[in-house]
Amino acid sequence: MTDGRQRILSARTLGDTGFHLGAGLYHGFDGKHHGQWRGPLHVEGEHFADCSMPEAVARLNQFRDCLIEVRDGVTGAIGIGNCQTWVQGRWPEFGLPEG
């Protein structure tokens, strides 16, 4: 804190899943981009039965949000939020080749 005190916040995931931002057209999805104008009303949709499959990840990209609970160790306050995960580099043990 500005007065020199420490404040410890802890976070834990609320599940094993998350939501892929690629489905919202972030970083492009099949040539489409978040915020791109495509007319006064444009409705479409996709369904991915299992986003952990390599072919789904290849289309959606790995950028995803994960729901978390954050606890303040000083005040006891609890909040819910999202944590955006991003992995950089080569991590073949997690199925993330370089590139």
Backbone atoms as SQL, in Angstrom:
CREATE TABLE atoms (id INTEGER PRIMARY KEY, chain TEXT, resi INTEGER, resn TEXT, atom TEXT, x REAL, y REAL, z REAL);
INSERT INTO atoms VALUES
  (1, 'A', 1, 'MET', 'N', 0.852, -1.167, 0.000),
  (2, 'A', 1, 'MET', 'CA', 0.000, 0.000, 0.000),
  (3, 'A', 1, 'MET', 'C', 0.903, 1.238, 0.000),
  (4, 'A', 2, 'THR', 'N', 0.342, 2.418, -0.237),
  (5, 'A', 2, 'THR', 'CA', 1.142, 3.642, -0.300),
  (6, 'A', 2, 'THR', 'C', 1.799, 3.975, 1.036),
  (7, 'A', 3, 'ASP', 'N', 1.222, 3.481, 2.138),
  (8, 'A', 3, 'ASP', 'CA', 1.814, 3.750, 3.445),
  (9, 'A', 3, 'ASP', 'C', 2.834, 2.684, 3.862),
  (10, 'A', 4, 'GLY', 'N', 3.137, 1.727, 2.971),
  (11, 'A', 4, 'GLY', 'CA', 4.134, 0.700, 3.250),
  (12, 'A', 4, 'GLY', 'C', 3.572, -0.610, 3.771),
  (13, 'A', 5, 'ARG', 'N', 2.288, -0.626, 4.141),
  (14, 'A', 5, 'ARG', 'CA', 1.686, -1.873, 4.602),
  (15, 'A', 5, 'ARG', 'C', 1.565, -2.853, 3.442),
  (16, 'A', 6, 'GLN', 'N', 1.600, -4.138, 3.768),
  (17, 'A', 6, 'GLN', 'CA', 1.367, -5.155, 2.753),
  (18, 'A', 6, 'GLN', 'C', -0.081, -5.601, 2.800),
  (19, 'A', 7, 'ARG', 'N', -0.584, -5.924, 1.649),
  (20, 'A', 7, 'ARG', 'CA', -1.946, -6.437, 1.553),
  (21, 'A', 7, 'ARG', 'C', -1.896, -7.642, 0.627),
  (22, 'A', 8, 'ILE', 'N', -2.239, -8.776, 1.136),
  (23, 'A', 8, 'ILE', 'CA', -2.141, -9.995, 0.340),
  (24, 'A', 8, 'ILE', 'C', -3.508, -10.355, -0.218),
  (25, 'A', 9, 'LEU', 'N', -3.552, -10.480, -1.526),
  (26, 'A', 9, 'LEU', 'CA', -4.745, -10.935, -2.226),
  (27, 'A', 9, 'LEU', 'C', -4.463, -12.345, -2.728),
  (28, 'A', 10, 'SER', 'N', -5.404, -13.239, -2.536),
  (29, 'A', 10, 'SER', 'CA', -5.236, -14.598, -3.055),
  (30, 'A', 10, 'SER', 'C', -6.323, -14.850, -4.096),
  (31, 'A', 11, 'ALA', 'N', -5.976, -15.660, -5.063),
  (32, 'A', 11, 'ALA', 'CA', -6.920, -15.973, -6.133),
  (33, 'A', 11, 'ALA', 'C', -6.979, -17.473, -6.339),
  (34, 'A', 12, 'ARG', 'N', -8.170, -17.955, -6.657),
  (35, 'A', 12, 'ARG', 'CA', -8.332, -19.362, -6.994),
  (36, 'A', 12, 'ARG', 'C', -9.329, -19.463, -8.138),
  (37, 'A', 13, 'THR', 'N', -9.109, -20.449, -8.987),
  (38, 'A', 13, 'THR', 'CA', -10.018, -20.641, -10.109),
  (39, 'A', 13, 'THR', 'C', -11.337, -21.210, -9.598),
  (40, 'A', 14, 'LEU', 'N', -12.398, -20.902, -10.307),
  (41, 'A', 14, 'LEU', 'CA', -13.722, -21.402, -9.931),
  (42, 'A', 14, 'LEU', 'C', -14.132, -22.618, -10.746),
  (43, 'A', 15, 'GLY', 'N', -13.203, -23.158, -11.497),
  (44, 'A', 15, 'GLY', 'CA', -13.482, -24.356, -12.286),
  (45, 'A', 15, 'GLY', 'C', -12.345, -24.633, -13.248),
  (46, 'A', 16, 'ASP', 'N', -12.450, -25.744, -13.930),
  (47, 'A', 16, 'ASP', 'CA', -11.416, -26.143, -14.869),
  (48, 'A', 16, 'ASP', 'C', -11.596, -25.531, -16.252),
  (49, 'A', 17, 'THR', 'N', -12.643, -24.802, -16.449),
  (50, 'A', 17, 'THR', 'CA', -12.944, -24.285, -17.784),
  (51, 'A', 17, 'THR', 'C', -12.710, -22.785, -17.846),
  (52, 'A', 18, 'GLY', 'N', -12.945, -22.227, -18.982),
  (53, 'A', 18, 'GLY', 'CA', -12.835, -20.797, -19.212),
  (54, 'A', 18, 'GLY', 'C', -13.580, -20.484, -20.489),
  (55, 'A', 19, 'PHE', 'N', -13.450, -19.279, -20.967),
  (56, 'A', 19, 'PHE', 'CA', -14.073, -18.981, -22.250),
  (57, 'A', 19, 'PHE', 'C', -13.031, -18.369, -23.173),
  (58, 'A', 20, 'HIS', 'N', -13.009, -18.887, -24.374),
  (59, 'A', 20, 'HIS', 'CA', -12.030, -18.474, -25.372),
  (60, 'A', 20, 'HIS', 'C', -12.460, -17.153, -25.995),
  (61, 'A', 21, 'LEU', 'N', -11.580, -16.181, -25.942),
  (62, 'A', 21, 'LEU', 'CA', -11.892, -14.869, -26.505),
  (63, 'A', 21, 'LEU', 'C', -11.932, -14.897, -28.025),
  (64, 'A', 22, 'GLY', 'N', -11.312, -15.896, -28.626),
  (65, 'A', 22, 'GLY', 'CA', -11.373, -16.032, -30.081),
  (66, 'A', 22, 'GLY', 'C', -12.804, -16.160, -30.576),
  (67, 'A', 23, 'ALA', 'N', -13.665, -16.798, -29.788),
  (68, 'A', 23, 'ALA', 'CA', -15.069, -16.937, -30.179),
  (69, 'A', 23, 'ALA', 'C', -15.776, -15.579, -30.221),
  (70, 'A', 24, 'GLY', 'N', -15.233, -14.601, -29.499),
  (71, 'A', 24, 'GLY', 'CA', -15.762, -13.236, -29.531),
  (72, 'A', 24, 'GLY', 'C', -15.044, -12.376, -30.562),
  (73, 'A', 25, 'LEU', 'N', -14.310, -13.027, -31.444),
  (74, 'A', 25, 'LEU', 'CA', -13.589, -12.396, -32.555),
  (75, 'A', 25, 'LEU', 'C', -12.335, -11.634, -32.125),
  (76, 'A', 26, 'TYR', 'N', -11.892, -11.811, -30.879),
  (77, 'A', 26, 'TYR', 'CA', -10.649, -11.182, -30.452),
  (78, 'A', 26, 'TYR', 'C', -9.486, -11.854, -31.168),
  (79, 'A', 27, 'HIS', 'N', -8.521, -11.071, -31.602),
  (80, 'A', 27, 'HIS', 'CA', -7.344, -11.555, -32.334),
  (81, 'A', 27, 'HIS', 'C', -7.723, -12.229, -33.647),
  (82, 'A', 28, 'GLY', 'N', -8.915, -11.972, -34.127),
  (83, 'A', 28, 'GLY', 'CA', -9.361, -12.539, -35.397),
  (84, 'A', 28, 'GLY', 'C', -9.875, -13.958, -35.226),
  (85, 'A', 29, 'PHE', 'N', -10.909, -14.266, -35.917),
  (86, 'A', 29, 'PHE', 'CA', -11.475, -15.617, -35.917),
  (87, 'A', 29, 'PHE', 'C', -12.015, -15.853, -37.309),
  (88, 'A', 30, 'ASP', 'N', -11.399, -16.756, -38.018),
  (89, 'A', 30, 'ASP', 'CA', -11.802, -17.039, -39.403),
  (90, 'A', 30, 'ASP', 'C', -11.862, -15.760, -40.242),
  (91, 'A', 31, 'GLY', 'N', -10.916, -14.842, -40.015),
  (92, 'A', 31, 'GLY', 'CA', -10.843, -13.614, -40.795),
  (93, 'A', 31, 'GLY', 'C', -11.725, -12.483, -40.306),
  (94, 'A', 32, 'LYS', 'N', -12.451, -12.694, -39.218),
  (95, 'A', 32, 'LYS', 'CA', -13.326, -11.666, -38.652),
  (96, 'A', 32, 'LYS', 'C', -12.678, -11.113, -37.391),
  (97, 'A', 33, 'HIS', 'N', -12.999, -9.867, -37.052),
  (98, 'A', 33, 'HIS', 'CA', -12.364, -9.236, -35.895),
  (99, 'A', 33, 'HIS', 'C', -13.387, -8.545, -35.003),
  (100, 'A', 34, 'HIS', 'N', -13.087, -8.517, -33.712),
  (101, 'A', 34, 'HIS', 'CA', -13.921, -7.847, -32.714),
  (102, 'A', 34, 'HIS', 'C', -14.095, -6.373, -33.103),
  (103, 'A', 35, 'GLY', 'N', -15.321, -5.905, -33.128),
  (104, 'A', 35, 'GLY', 'CA', -15.604, -4.512, -33.446),
  (105, 'A', 35, 'GLY', 'C', -15.727, -4.223, -34.930),
  (106, 'A', 36, 'GLN', 'N', -15.580, -5.220, -35.758),
  (107, 'A', 36, 'GLN', 'CA', -15.661, -5.044, -37.210),
  (108, 'A', 36, 'GLN', 'C', -17.111, -4.806, -37.637),
  (109, 'A', 37, 'TRP', 'N', -17.330, -3.773, -38.460),
  (110, 'A', 37, 'TRP', 'CA', -18.665, -3.470, -38.955),
  (111, 'A', 37, 'TRP', 'C', -19.030, -4.452, -40.058),
  (112, 'A', 38, 'ARG', 'N', -20.195, -5.114, -39.895),
  (113, 'A', 38, 'ARG', 'CA', -20.669, -6.054, -40.909),
  (114, 'A', 38, 'ARG', 'C', -22.143, -5.837, -41.215),
  (115, 'A', 39, 'GLY', 'N', -22.611, -4.613, -40.998),
  (116, 'A', 39, 'GLY', 'CA', -23.990, -4.294, -41.314),
  (117, 'A', 39, 'GLY', 'C', -24.778, -3.964, -40.064),
  (118, 'A', 40, 'PRO', 'N', -26.006, -3.456, -40.223),
  (119, 'A', 40, 'PRO', 'CA', -26.802, -3.057, -39.057),
  (120, 'A', 40, 'PRO', 'C', -27.204, -4.229, -38.165),
  (121, 'A', 41, 'LEU', 'N', -27.363, -5.413, -38.745),
  (122, 'A', 41, 'LEU', 'CA', -27.667, -6.600, -37.950),
  (123, 'A', 41, 'LEU', 'C', -26.994, -7.786, -38.618),
  (124, 'A', 42, 'HIS', 'N', -26.115, -8.427, -37.880),
  (125, 'A', 42, 'HIS', 'CA', -25.423, -9.606, -38.399),
  (126, 'A', 42, 'HIS', 'C', -25.437, -10.656, -37.299),
  (127, 'A', 43, 'VAL', 'N', -26.129, -11.751, -37.540),
  (128, 'A', 43, 'VAL', 'CA', -26.263, -12.793, -36.532),
  (129, 'A', 43, 'VAL', 'C', -25.678, -14.088, -37.088),
  (130, 'A', 44, 'GLU', 'N', -24.790, -14.686, -36.315),
  (131, 'A', 44, 'GLU', 'CA', -24.227, -15.977, -36.687),
  (132, 'A', 44, 'GLU', 'C', -23.787, -16.675, -35.416),
  (133, 'A', 45, 'GLY', 'N', -23.359, -17.892, -35.527),
  (134, 'A', 45, 'GLY', 'CA', -22.928, -18.598, -34.334),
  (135, 'A', 45, 'GLY', 'C', -22.054, -19.787, -34.662),
  (136, 'A', 46, 'GLU', 'N', -21.351, -20.229, -33.659),
  (137, 'A', 46, 'GLU', 'CA', -20.477, -21.398, -33.741),
  (138, 'A', 46, 'GLU', 'C', -20.762, -22.280, -32.537),
  (139, 'A', 47, 'HIS', 'N', -20.481, -23.546, -32.664),
  (140, 'A', 47, 'HIS', 'CA', -20.588, -24.453, -31.531),
  (141, 'A', 47, 'HIS', 'C', -19.358, -25.334, -31.504),
  (142, 'A', 48, 'PHE', 'N', -18.690, -25.367, -30.369),
  (143, 'A', 48, 'PHE', 'CA', -17.541, -26.237, -30.159),
  (144, 'A', 48, 'PHE', 'C', -17.906, -27.160, -29.013),
  (145, 'A', 49, 'ALA', 'N', -18.082, -28.430, -29.311),
  (146, 'A', 49, 'ALA', 'CA', -18.481, -29.392, -28.276),
  (147, 'A', 49, 'ALA', 'C', -17.394, -29.568, -27.227),
  (148, 'A', 50, 'ASP', 'N', -16.126, -29.431, -27.621),
  (149, 'A', 50, 'ASP', 'CA', -15.023, -29.616, -26.688),
  (150, 'A', 50, 'ASP', 'C', -13.883, -28.680, -27.082),
  (151, 'A', 51, 'CYS', 'N', -13.722, -27.600, -26.351),
  (152, 'A', 51, 'CYS', 'CA', -12.692, -26.597, -26.675),
  (153, 'A', 51, 'CYS', 'C', -11.285, -27.052, -26.327),
  (154, 'A', 52, 'SER', 'N', -11.138, -28.223, -25.718),
  (155, 'A', 52, 'SER', 'CA', -9.795, -28.726, -25.425),
  (156, 'A', 52, 'SER', 'C', -9.211, -29.506, -26.596),
  (157, 'A', 53, 'MET', 'N', -10.006, -29.770, -27.610),
  (158, 'A', 53, 'MET', 'CA', -9.516, -30.517, -28.766),
  (159, 'A', 53, 'MET', 'C', -8.567, -29.632, -29.582),
  (160, 'A', 54, 'PRO', 'N', -7.456, -30.197, -30.059),
  (161, 'A', 54, 'PRO', 'CA', -6.472, -29.398, -30.804),
  (162, 'A', 54, 'PRO', 'C', -7.059, -28.629, -31.981),
  (163, 'A', 55, 'GLU', 'N', -7.998, -29.210, -32.695),
  (164, 'A', 55, 'GLU', 'CA', -8.588, -28.501, -33.846),
  (165, 'A', 55, 'GLU', 'C', -9.433, -27.302, -33.393),
  (166, 'A', 56, 'ALA', 'N', -10.068, -27.407, -32.238),
  (167, 'A', 56, 'ALA', 'CA', -10.835, -26.273, -31.700),
  (168, 'A', 56, 'ALA', 'C', -9.886, -25.174, -31.239),
  (169, 'A', 57, 'VAL', 'N', -8.835, -25.554, -30.521),
  (170, 'A', 57, 'VAL', 'CA', -7.853, -24.578, -30.035),
  (171, 'A', 57, 'VAL', 'C', -7.180, -23.860, -31.202),
  (172, 'A', 58, 'ALA', 'N', -6.910, -24.588, -32.277),
  (173, 'A', 58, 'ALA', 'CA', -6.269, -23.977, -33.448),
  (174, 'A', 58, 'ALA', 'C', -7.144, -22.874, -34.042),
  (175, 'A', 59, 'ARG', 'N', -8.444, -23.049, -34.037),
  (176, 'A', 59, 'ARG', 'CA', -9.346, -22.013, -34.573),
  (177, 'A', 59, 'ARG', 'C', -9.591, -20.898, -33.564),
  (178, 'A', 60, 'LEU', 'N', -9.760, -21.246, -32.310),
  (179, 'A', 60, 'LEU', 'CA', -10.129, -20.267, -31.289),
  (180, 'A', 60, 'LEU', 'C', -8.940, -19.479, -30.756),
  (181, 'A', 61, 'ASN', 'N', -7.780, -19.969, -30.867),
  (182, 'A', 61, 'ASN', 'CA', -6.509, -19.541, -30.278),
  (183, 'A', 61, 'ASN', 'C', -6.552, -19.806, -28.778),
  (184, 'A', 62, 'GLN', 'N', -5.403, -19.795, -28.146),
  (185, 'A', 62, 'GLN', 'CA', -5.310, -20.187, -26.746),
  (186, 'A', 62, 'GLN', 'C', -5.742, -19.095, -25.777),
  (187, 'A', 63, 'PHE', 'N', -5.937, -17.881, -26.233),
  (188, 'A', 63, 'PHE', 'CA', -6.254, -16.759, -25.353),
  (189, 'A', 63, 'PHE', 'C', -7.642, -16.944, -24.761),
  (190, 'A', 64, 'ARG', 'N', -7.713, -17.124, -23.459),
  (191, 'A', 64, 'ARG', 'CA', -9.013, -17.357, -22.833),
  (192, 'A', 64, 'ARG', 'C', -9.061, -16.723, -21.455),
  (193, 'A', 65, 'ASP', 'N', -10.247, -16.503, -20.987),
  (194, 'A', 65, 'ASP', 'CA', -10.478, -15.980, -19.647),
  (195, 'A', 65, 'ASP', 'C', -10.895, -17.127, -18.736),
  (196, 'A', 66, 'CYS', 'N', -10.554, -16.995, -17.489),
  (197, 'A', 66, 'CYS', 'CA', -10.890, -17.999, -16.484),
  (198, 'A', 66, 'CYS', 'C', -11.548, -17.267, -15.321),
  (199, 'A', 67, 'LEU', 'N', -12.669, -17.777, -14.843),
  (200, 'A', 67, 'LEU', 'CA', -13.335, -17.162, -13.696),
  (201, 'A', 67, 'LEU', 'C', -12.552, -17.467, -12.424),
  (202, 'A', 68, 'ILE', 'N', -12.336, -16.433, -11.616),
  (203, 'A', 68, 'ILE', 'CA', -11.587, -16.585, -10.372),
  (204, 'A', 68, 'ILE', 'C', -12.320, -15.924, -9.211),
  (205, 'A', 69, 'GLU', 'N', -11.990, -16.389, -8.013),
  (206, 'A', 69, 'GLU', 'CA', -12.424, -15.746, -6.779),
  (207, 'A', 69, 'GLU', 'C', -11.180, -15.100, -6.179),
  (208, 'A', 70, 'VAL', 'N', -11.298, -13.852, -5.768),
  (209, 'A', 70, 'VAL', 'CA', -10.182, -13.134, -5.144),
  (210, 'A', 70, 'VAL', 'C', -10.580, -12.805, -3.706),
  (211, 'A', 71, 'ARG', 'N', -9.666, -13.097, -2.776),
  (212, 'A', 71, 'ARG', 'CA', -9.898, -12.819, -1.355),
  (213, 'A', 71, 'ARG', 'C', -8.849, -11.839, -0.851),
  (214, 'A', 72, 'ASP', 'N', -9.310, -10.875, -0.084),
  (215, 'A', 72, 'ASP', 'CA', -8.428, -9.893, 0.542),
  (216, 'A', 72, 'ASP', 'C', -8.141, -10.386, 1.956),
  (217, 'A', 73, 'GLY', 'N', -6.864, -10.723, 2.232),
  (218, 'A', 73, 'GLY', 'CA', -6.482, -11.252, 3.533),
  (219, 'A', 73, 'GLY', 'C', -6.600, -10.254, 4.666),
  (220, 'A', 74, 'VAL', 'N', -6.653, -8.961, 4.364),
  (221, 'A', 74, 'VAL', 'CA', -6.745, -7.935, 5.404),
  (222, 'A', 74, 'VAL', 'C', -8.204, -7.654, 5.770),
  (223, 'A', 75, 'THR', 'N', -9.030, -7.394, 4.782),
  (224, 'A', 75, 'THR', 'CA', -10.417, -7.009, 5.054),
  (225, 'A', 75, 'THR', 'C', -11.384, -8.173, 5.043),
  (226, 'A', 76, 'GLY', 'N', -10.959, -9.306, 4.449),
  (227, 'A', 76, 'GLY', 'CA', -11.863, -10.442, 4.316),
  (228, 'A', 76, 'GLY', 'C', -12.799, -10.325, 3.127),
  (229, 'A', 77, 'ALA', 'N', -12.653, -9.262, 2.358),
  (230, 'A', 77, 'ALA', 'CA', -13.515, -9.072, 1.190),
  (231, 'A', 77, 'ALA', 'C', -13.286, -10.190, 0.174),
  (232, 'A', 78, 'ILE', 'N', -14.349, -10.577, -0.509),
  (233, 'A', 78, 'ILE', 'CA', -14.294, -11.618, -1.531),
  (234, 'A', 78, 'ILE', 'C', -14.933, -11.055, -2.795),
  (235, 'A', 79, 'GLY', 'N', -14.291, -11.283, -3.918),
  (236, 'A', 79, 'GLY', 'CA', -14.838, -10.831, -5.189),
  (237, 'A', 79, 'GLY', 'C', -14.668, -11.897, -6.257),
  (238, 'A', 80, 'ILE', 'N', -15.439, -11.774, -7.284),
  (239, 'A', 80, 'ILE', 'CA', -15.384, -12.679, -8.433),
  (240, 'A', 80, 'ILE', 'C', -14.929, -11.856, -9.631),
  (241, 'A', 81, 'GLY', 'N', -14.053, -12.420, -10.426),
  (242, 'A', 81, 'GLY', 'CA', -13.571, -11.713, -11.606),
  (243, 'A', 81, 'GLY', 'C', -13.091, -12.686, -12.652),
  (244, 'A', 82, 'ASN', 'N', -12.401, -12.133, -13.634),
  (245, 'A', 82, 'ASN', 'CA', -11.836, -13.002, -14.645),
  (246, 'A', 82, 'ASN', 'C', -10.339, -12.747, -14.752),
  (247, 'A', 83, 'CYS', 'N', -9.629, -13.802, -15.061),
  (248, 'A', 83, 'CYS', 'CA', -8.186, -13.730, -15.236),
  (249, 'A', 83, 'CYS', 'C', -7.897, -14.110, -16.685),
  (250, 'A', 84, 'GLN', 'N', -7.264, -13.216, -17.401),
  (251, 'A', 84, 'GLN', 'CA', -6.921, -13.513, -18.787),
  (252, 'A', 84, 'GLN', 'C', -5.583, -14.226, -18.817),
  (253, 'A', 85, 'THR', 'N', -5.595, -15.410, -19.386),
  (254, 'A', 85, 'THR', 'CA', -4.374, -16.210, -19.445),
  (255, 'A', 85, 'THR', 'C', -3.734, -16.095, -20.818),
  (256, 'A', 86, 'TRP', 'N', -2.417, -16.074, -20.818),
  (257, 'A', 86, 'TRP', 'CA', -1.662, -15.995, -22.060),
  (258, 'A', 86, 'TRP', 'C', -0.360, -16.742, -21.830),
  (259, 'A', 87, 'VAL', 'N', -0.051, -17.666, -22.688),
  (260, 'A', 87, 'VAL', 'CA', 1.187, -18.429, -22.577),
  (261, 'A', 87, 'VAL', 'C', 2.074, -18.061, -23.751),
  (262, 'A', 88, 'GLN', 'N', 3.300, -17.702, -23.460),
  (263, 'A', 88, 'GLN', 'CA', 4.259, -17.297, -24.490),
  (264, 'A', 88, 'GLN', 'C', 5.373, -18.337, -24.551),
  (265, 'A', 89, 'GLY', 'N', 5.806, -18.644, -25.748),
  (266, 'A', 89, 'GLY', 'CA', 6.933, -19.548, -25.901),
  (267, 'A', 89, 'GLY', 'C', 6.515, -20.974, -26.186),
  (268, 'A', 90, 'ARG', 'N', 7.487, -21.849, -26.102),
  (269, 'A', 90, 'ARG', 'CA', 7.282, -23.252, -26.445),
  (270, 'A', 90, 'ARG', 'C', 7.051, -24.055, -25.168),
  (271, 'A', 91, 'TRP', 'N', 5.901, -24.693, -25.068),
  (272, 'A', 91, 'TRP', 'CA', 5.553, -25.544, -23.938),
  (273, 'A', 91, 'TRP', 'C', 4.968, -26.851, -24.476),
  (274, 'A', 92, 'PRO', 'N', 5.795, -27.696, -25.106),
  (275, 'A', 92, 'PRO', 'CA', 5.262, -28.910, -25.735),
  (276, 'A', 92, 'PRO', 'C', 4.585, -29.851, -24.749),
  (277, 'A', 93, 'GLU', 'N', 4.996, -29.826, -23.479),
  (278, 'A', 93, 'GLU', 'CA', 4.349, -30.703, -22.497),
  (279, 'A', 93, 'GLU', 'C', 2.890, -30.341, -22.270),
  (280, 'A', 94, 'PHE', 'N', 2.489, -29.140, -22.680),
  (281, 'A', 94, 'PHE', 'CA', 1.093, -28.718, -22.594),
  (282, 'A', 94, 'PHE', 'C', 0.431, -28.652, -23.957),
  (283, 'A', 95, 'GLY', 'N', 1.099, -29.187, -24.972),
  (284, 'A', 95, 'GLY', 'CA', 0.539, -29.192, -26.322),
  (285, 'A', 95, 'GLY', 'C', 0.629, -27.852, -27.009),
  (286, 'A', 96, 'LEU', 'N', 1.555, -26.988, -26.585),
  (287, 'A', 96, 'LEU', 'CA', 1.715, -25.658, -27.177),
  (288, 'A', 96, 'LEU', 'C', 3.066, -25.569, -27.887),
  (289, 'A', 97, 'PRO', 'N', 3.096, -25.948, -29.165),
  (290, 'A', 97, 'PRO', 'CA', 4.350, -25.847, -29.898),
  (291, 'A', 97, 'PRO', 'C', 4.690, -24.385, -30.177),
  (292, 'A', 98, 'GLU', 'N', 5.941, -24.138, -30.447),
  (293, 'A', 98, 'GLU', 'CA', 6.373, -22.768, -30.752),
  (294, 'A', 98, 'GLU', 'C', 5.745, -22.315, -32.058),
  (295, 'A', 99, 'GLY', 'N', 5.367, -21.054, -32.098),
  (296, 'A', 99, 'GLY', 'CA', 4.835, -20.529, -33.354),
  (297, 'A', 99, 'GLY', 'C', 3.640, -19.685, -33.201);
